[in-house]
Amino acid sequence: MKNMEQRRVQELNYKLPVLEFTGNRRVLTEGSTGVLKYDDELVRLNSRSGVITFKGRGLSIKCISPTCVIVEGFIISVEFTG
């Protein structure tokens, strides 16, 4: 468990986003810097290392903070650009 925590700290120090999936129904995204687009089929988030796009059905943002976003719904694909 300690190694996992150390890895997460290193990832955040390198400004990489951290995504934690629960199946294809929920994703917690740490390291986001804002929501660029949001509807029930697409959520596009900005991060320090680029843009993360989630496509699916019935997507919704369940929680949002300055550095963290939780997206729920039926997630079909994830795309990284930038």
DSSP file (Angstrom, degrees, kcal/mol; ACC not computed):
  #  RESIDUE AA STRUCTURE BP1 BP2  ACC     N-H-->O    O-->H-N    N-H-->O    O-->H-N    TCO  KAPPA ALPHA  PHI   PSI    X-CA   Y-CA   Z-CA
    1    1 A M     >        0   0    0      0, 0.0     4,-2.0     0, 0.0     5,-0.2   0.000 360.0 360.0 360.0 -37.9    0.0    0.0    0.0
    2    2 A K  H  >  +     0   0    0      1,-0.2     4,-2.4     2,-0.2     5,-0.2   0.894 360.0  53.1 -63.3 -39.7    2.8    2.4    0.8
    3    3 A N  H  > S+     0   0    0      1,-0.2     4,-2.4     2,-0.2    -1,-0.2   0.885 107.2  52.3 -61.9 -38.6    4.3    1.9   -2.7
    4    4 A M  H  > S+     0   0    0      2,-0.2     4,-2.2     1,-0.2    -1,-0.2   0.911 110.3  47.8 -64.5 -42.4    1.0    2.8   -4.3
    5    5 A E  H  X S+     0   0    0     -4,-2.0     4,-2.2     2,-0.2    -2,-0.2   0.904 111.7  49.9 -65.3 -41.1    0.8    6.0   -2.2
    6    6 A Q  H  X S+     0   0    0     -4,-2.4     4,-2.3     1,-0.2    -2,-0.2   0.903 110.1  51.0 -63.7 -40.6    4.4    6.9   -3.1
    7    7 A R  H  X S+     0   0    0     -4,-2.4     4,-2.7     2,-0.2    -2,-0.2   0.915 108.9  51.2 -62.7 -42.8    3.6    6.3   -6.8
    8    8 A R  H  X S+     0   0    0     -4,-2.2     4,-2.5     1,-0.2     5,-0.2   0.913 109.6  49.7 -61.9 -42.8    0.6    8.6   -6.6
    9    9 A V  H  X S+     0   0    0     -4,-2.2     4,-2.2     1,-0.2    -1,-0.2   0.916 111.7  49.0 -62.1 -42.7    2.6   11.4   -5.0
   10   10 A Q  H  X S+     0   0    0     -4,-2.3     4,-1.8     2,-0.2    -2,-0.2   0.914 110.4  50.9 -62.9 -42.7    5.2   11.0   -7.8
   11   11 A E  H  <>S+     0   0    0     -4,-2.7     5,-2.4     1,-0.2    -2,-0.2   0.921 111.8  46.8 -61.8 -43.8    2.6   11.1  -10.5
   12   12 A L  H ><5S+     0   0    0     -4,-2.5     3,-1.3     1,-0.2    -1,-0.2   0.872 109.1  54.9 -67.2 -35.5    1.0   14.3   -9.1
   13   13 A N  H 3<5S+     0   0    0     -4,-2.2    -1,-0.2     1,-0.3    -2,-0.2   0.845 107.2  50.5 -64.3 -32.9    4.5   15.8   -8.8
   14   14 A Y  T 3<5S-     0   0    0     -4,-1.8    -1,-0.3    -5,-0.1    -2,-0.2   0.362 117.4-117.5 -85.4   5.5    5.0   15.2  -12.5
   15   15 A K  T < 5 +     0   0    0     -3,-1.3    -3,-0.2     1,-0.2    -2,-0.1   0.768  63.8 147.9  65.5  28.2    1.7   16.8  -13.2
   16   16 A L      < -     0   0    0     -5,-2.4    -1,-0.2    -6,-0.2     2,-0.1  -0.758  50.4-115.9 -90.1 139.2    0.2   13.6  -14.6
   17   17 A P        -     0   0    0      0, 0.0     2,-0.5     0, 0.0    14,-0.2  -0.439  22.7-142.7 -70.1 150.2   -3.6   13.1  -14.2
   18   18 A V  E     -A   30   0A   0     12,-2.3    12,-3.1    -2,-0.1     2,-0.5  -0.974  15.3-167.4-116.0 122.5   -4.6   10.1  -12.0
   19   19 A L  E     -A   29   0A   0     -2,-0.5     2,-0.5    10,-0.2    10,-0.2  -0.941   5.9-169.8-113.9 129.3   -7.7    8.2  -13.1
   20   20 A E  E     -A   28   0A   0      8,-2.4     8,-2.5    -2,-0.5     2,-0.3  -0.968  13.0-160.9-118.7 115.5   -9.4    5.6  -10.9
   21   21 A F  E     -A   27   0A   0     -2,-0.5     2,-0.6     6,-0.2     6,-0.2  -0.717  18.6-160.3 -97.7 144.0  -12.1    3.6  -12.7
   22   22 A T  E >> S-A   26   0A   0      4,-2.8     3,-1.8    -2,-0.3     4,-1.0  -0.896  71.7 -64.7-114.5  95.3  -14.9    1.6  -11.2
   23   23 A G  T 34 S-     0   0    0     -2,-0.6    -1,-0.2     1,-0.2     3,-0.1  -0.363  93.2 -50.6  57.4-138.8  -15.7   -0.7  -14.1
   24   24 A N  T 34 S+     0   0    0     -3,-0.1    51,-3.3     1,-0.1    -1,-0.2   0.036 130.1  75.9-113.4  25.0  -17.0    1.5  -16.9
   25   25 A R  T <4 S+     0   0    0     -3,-1.8    48,-2.1     1,-0.3     2,-0.3   0.601  98.1  22.5-108.6 -16.3  -19.6    3.3  -14.8
   26   26 A R  E  <  -AB  22  72A   0     -4,-1.0    -4,-2.8    46,-0.2     2,-0.4  -0.989  54.3-175.1-155.2 140.0  -17.5    5.7  -12.7
   27   27 A V  E     -AB  21  71A   0     44,-2.4    44,-2.6    -2,-0.3     2,-0.6  -0.988  12.3-155.1-140.1 131.7  -14.1    7.5  -13.0
   28   28 A L  E     -AB  20  70A   0     -8,-2.5    -8,-2.4    -2,-0.4     2,-0.6  -0.921  15.4-162.6-101.4 123.4  -12.4    9.8  -10.5
   29   29 A T  E     -AB  19  69A   0     40,-3.1    40,-2.0    -2,-0.6     3,-0.5  -0.927   4.8-170.2-114.3 111.7  -10.0   12.1  -12.2
   30   30 A E  E     +AB  18  68A   0    -12,-3.1   -12,-2.3    -2,-0.6    38,-0.2  -0.809  69.4  37.5 -98.1 141.2   -7.4   13.8  -10.0
   31   31 A G  S    S+     0   0    0     36,-2.7    17,-0.9    -2,-0.4    -1,-0.2   0.580  76.4 145.3  96.8  11.8   -5.3   16.6  -11.5
   32   32 A S  E     -C   47   0A   0     35,-1.4    -1,-0.3    -3,-0.5    15,-0.3  -0.542  33.5-165.7 -80.1 151.3   -8.0   18.2  -13.7
   33   33 A T  E     -     0   0A   0     13,-3.1     2,-0.2     1,-0.4    14,-0.2   0.299  62.7 -29.5-118.5   6.3   -7.9   22.0  -14.1
   34   34 A G  E     -C   46   0A   0     12,-0.9    12,-3.0    31,-0.0     2,-0.6  -0.771  60.1 -91.3 156.9 160.6  -11.4   22.5  -15.5
   35   35 A V  E     +C   45   0A   0     10,-0.2    10,-0.2    -2,-0.2     3,-0.1  -0.865  30.5 178.8 -97.1 122.5  -14.3   21.3  -17.4
   36   36 A L  E    S+     0   0A   0      8,-3.0     2,-0.3    -2,-0.6     9,-0.2   0.818  70.7   1.6 -92.0 -36.5  -14.1   22.2  -21.1
   37   37 A K  E     -C   44   0A   0      7,-1.5     7,-2.8     2,-0.1    -1,-0.4  -0.988  63.5-178.3-153.0 144.6  -17.4   20.5  -22.3
   38   38 A Y  E     +C   43   0A   0     -2,-0.3     2,-0.3     5,-0.2     5,-0.2  -0.916  19.7 129.0-152.5 119.8  -20.1   18.6  -20.6
   39   39 A D        -     0   0    0      3,-2.3     3,-0.4    -2,-0.3    -2,-0.1  -0.876  69.6 -81.8-149.5-173.2  -23.3   16.8  -21.8
   40   40 A D  S    S+     0   0    0     -2,-0.3    19,-2.7     1,-0.2    18,-0.3   0.556 127.1  36.4 -76.2  -4.8  -24.8   13.4  -21.4
   41   41 A E  S    S+     0   0    0      1,-0.3    15,-1.9    17,-0.2     2,-0.3   0.505 121.2  33.8-118.7  -9.5  -22.6   11.8  -24.1
   42   42 A L  E     - D   0  55A   0     -3,-0.4    -3,-2.3    13,-0.2     2,-0.4  -0.977  49.2-176.4-152.4 132.7  -19.3   13.7  -23.7
   43   43 A V  E     -CD  38  54A   0     11,-2.4    11,-3.1    -2,-0.3     2,-0.5  -0.991  11.5-170.3-127.2 122.8  -17.2   15.1  -20.9
   44   44 A R  E     -CD  37  53A   0     -7,-2.8    -8,-3.0    -2,-0.4    -7,-1.5  -0.962   6.5-172.2-118.3 120.7  -14.0   16.9  -21.8
   45   45 A L  E     -CD  35  52A   0      7,-3.2     7,-2.7    -2,-0.5     2,-0.3  -0.872  17.0-136.7-114.0 143.3  -11.6   17.9  -19.0
   46   46 A N  E     +CD  34  51A   0    -12,-3.0   -13,-3.1    -2,-0.4   -12,-0.9  -0.747  27.2 176.3 -90.9 145.3   -8.5   20.0  -19.1
   47   47 A S  E >   -CD  32  50A   0      3,-2.0     3,-1.0    -2,-0.3   -15,-0.2  -0.895  46.4 -99.6-139.1 171.8   -5.5   18.8  -17.1
   48   48 A R  T 3  S+     0   0    0    -17,-0.9   -32,-0.1    -2,-0.3     3,-0.1   0.737 123.8  41.1 -65.7 -21.2   -1.9   20.1  -16.7
   49   49 A S  T 3  S-     0   0    0      1,-0.3     2,-0.3   -34,-0.1    -1,-0.2   0.370 127.2 -67.2-109.6   5.0   -0.7   17.5  -19.3
   50   50 A G  E <   -D   47   0A   0     -3,-1.0    -3,-2.0     2,-0.0     2,-0.4  -0.952  68.4 -40.6 145.1-163.6   -3.5   17.8  -21.9
   51   51 A V  E     -DE  46  81A   0     30,-2.8    30,-2.5    -2,-0.3     2,-0.5  -0.840  38.8-157.9-106.8 137.3   -7.2   17.2  -22.5
   52   52 A I  E     -DE  45  80A   0     -7,-2.7    -7,-3.2    -2,-0.4     2,-0.5  -0.970  10.8-166.5-114.7 125.5   -9.1   14.0  -21.3
   53   53 A T  E     -DE  44  79A   0     26,-2.8    26,-2.5    -2,-0.5     2,-0.5  -0.955   5.3-166.4-118.2 127.1  -12.3   13.2  -23.1
   54   54 A F  E     -DE  43  78A   0    -11,-3.1   -11,-2.4    -2,-0.5     2,-0.4  -0.942   7.5-169.2-108.4 130.3  -14.8   10.6  -21.9
   55   55 A K  E     +DE  42  77A   0     22,-2.4    21,-2.9    -2,-0.5    22,-1.8  -0.928  31.4  98.1-117.4 145.6  -17.5    9.4  -24.3
   56   56 A G  E     - E   0  75A   0    -15,-1.9     2,-0.4    -2,-0.4    19,-0.2  -0.952  64.2 -64.0 175.0-155.9  -20.5    7.4  -23.3
   57   57 A R  E    S+ E   0  74A   0     17,-2.0    17,-2.6    -2,-0.3   -16,-0.2  -0.974 103.3   6.5-127.7 140.3  -24.2    7.4  -22.5
   58   58 A G  E    S+     0   0A   0     -2,-0.4   -17,-0.2   -18,-0.3     2,-0.2   0.831  82.3 175.8  62.2  33.5  -26.0    9.1  -19.6
   59   59 A L  E     +     0   0A   0    -19,-2.7     2,-0.3    14,-0.2    14,-0.2  -0.458   2.9 169.3 -74.1 142.0  -22.8   10.8  -18.4
   60   60 A S  E     - E   0  72A   0     12,-2.5    12,-2.8    -2,-0.2     2,-0.7  -0.990  37.4-120.2-148.4 153.3  -23.0   13.2  -15.5
   61   61 A I  E     + E   0  71A   0     -2,-0.3    10,-0.2    10,-0.2     3,-0.1  -0.865  28.5 178.4 -94.6 115.5  -20.5   15.0  -13.2
   62   62 A K  E     +     0   0A   0      8,-2.4     2,-0.3    -2,-0.7    -1,-0.2   0.762  67.1  11.4 -90.1 -27.9  -21.3   13.8   -9.7
   63   63 A C  E     - E   0  70A   0      7,-1.0     7,-2.5     2,-0.0     2,-0.4  -0.992  62.0-176.7-151.8 141.7  -18.6   15.8   -7.9
   64   64 A I  E     + E   0  69A   0     -2,-0.3     5,-0.2     5,-0.2    -3,-0.0  -0.995   9.3 160.6-143.9 136.6  -16.2   18.6   -8.9
   65   65 A S        -     0   0    0      3,-2.6     3,-0.2    -2,-0.4    -2,-0.0  -0.824  59.1 -82.5-138.8 178.3  -13.5   20.4   -7.0
   66   66 A P  S    S+     0   0    0      0, 0.0     3,-0.1     0, 0.0    -2,-0.0   0.770 127.8  15.5 -58.9 -24.6  -10.5   22.5   -8.1
   67   67 A T  S    S+     0   0    0      1,-0.1   -36,-2.7   -34,-0.1   -35,-1.4   0.385 120.2  61.6-128.8   2.4   -8.4   19.4   -8.8
   68   68 A C  E     -B   30   0A   0     -3,-0.2    -3,-2.6   -38,-0.2     2,-0.4  -0.993  48.1-179.2-140.5 138.2  -10.8   16.5   -8.9
   69   69 A V  E     -BE  29  64A   0    -40,-2.0   -40,-3.1    -2,-0.4     2,-0.5  -1.000  12.6-155.3-135.3 135.7  -13.9   15.5  -11.0
   70   70 A I  E     -BE  28  63A   0     -7,-2.5    -8,-2.4    -2,-0.4    -7,-1.0  -0.960  12.8-168.6-111.0 122.0  -16.1   12.4  -10.7
   71   71 A V  E     -BE  27  61A   0    -44,-2.6   -44,-2.4    -2,-0.5     2,-0.3  -0.921   5.4-174.5-109.7 132.7  -17.9   11.3  -13.9
   72   72 A E  E     +BE  26  60A   0    -12,-2.8   -12,-2.5    -2,-0.4     2,-0.3  -0.911  34.2  72.0-125.3 155.7  -20.6    8.7  -13.8
   73   73 A G  E    S-     0   0A   0    -48,-2.1     2,-1.0    -2,-0.3   -15,-0.2  -0.908  93.8 -36.6 139.2-164.0  -22.6    6.9  -16.5
   74   74 A F  E     - E   0  57A   0    -17,-2.6   -17,-2.0    -2,-0.3     2,-0.5  -0.811  61.9-157.0 -95.6  98.1  -21.9    4.3  -19.1
   75   75 A I  E     + E   0  56A   0    -51,-3.3   -19,-0.3    -2,-1.0     3,-0.1  -0.659  20.7 171.5 -84.5 120.8  -18.3    5.1  -20.2
   76   76 A I  E     +     0   0A   0    -21,-2.9     2,-0.3    -2,-0.5   -20,-0.2   0.821  62.1   2.0 -96.6 -39.8  -17.5    3.8  -23.7
   77   77 A S  E     - E   0  55A   0    -22,-1.8   -22,-2.4   -53,-0.1     2,-0.4  -0.988  50.4-151.7-151.1 158.2  -14.1    5.4  -24.4
   78   78 A V  E     - E   0  54A   0     -2,-0.3     2,-0.4   -24,-0.2   -24,-0.2  -0.998  17.1-170.2-130.0 134.3  -11.4    7.6  -23.0
   79   79 A E  E     - E   0  53A   0    -26,-2.5   -26,-2.8    -2,-0.4     2,-0.5  -0.984   8.5-158.4-130.1 137.3   -9.1    9.8  -25.1
   80   80 A F  E     + E   0  52A   0     -2,-0.4     2,-0.3   -28,-0.2   -28,-0.2  -0.960  17.9 171.9-113.6 129.4   -6.0   11.7  -24.2
   81   81 A T  E       E   0  51A   0    -30,-2.5   -30,-2.8    -2,-0.5    -2,-0.0  -0.966 360.0 360.0-133.4 152.5   -4.8   14.7  -26.4
   82   82 A G              0   0    0     -2,-0.3    -1,-0.1   -32,-0.2   -30,-0.1   0.415 360.0 360.0 101.3 360.0   -2.2   17.3  -26.0
